[in-house]
Amino acid sequence: MSRRRERGHETVISVTSAQPSRSEDLDSRIVRYAWMMSLRVVCFVLAFLTPSPWRWLFVVGAVFLPLAAVVLANALRTTKVSSPVPFIAPARPELRPRPDTDLDTEK
C-alpha cells in the first residue's frame, strides 16, 4: 500500500522562481554600501585637493552620500522575482487493454 498522499488541490512552486537567499541579499547590500562609502572617501580627498568652487560640491557629496548609502543599502530586496508560477504536471497517458483480450469474459 502506498503512503504517498495525493495533492490535487495544492499548488507546487518551482524552485527556480524562489527569491534570492537572505545571505545573497545581504552580500549585495554590503557591496553597494562599500562602493558608496569609497566614493565618499574620494569626495573627501578631492575636497582637499580641488579649488574652491569644486571643493564645496565634493563636501556636499561627502556629507550626503552616507544618507543615500544607508537608504539604498536598507532598501527592500534588491532582486525581485516575478510571482511564483505553479508547476502543472503533464497529463499521464492512459493505459488501455490489449485489443486481443476481453476482460469481461473468463476463460
Secondary structure, 3 states (H helix, E strand, C coil): CCCCCCCCCCCCECHHHCCCCHHHHHHHHHHHHHHHHHHHHHHHHHHHHCCHHHHHHHHHHHHHHHHHHHHHHCCCCCCCCCCCCECCCCCCCCCCCCCCCCCCCCC
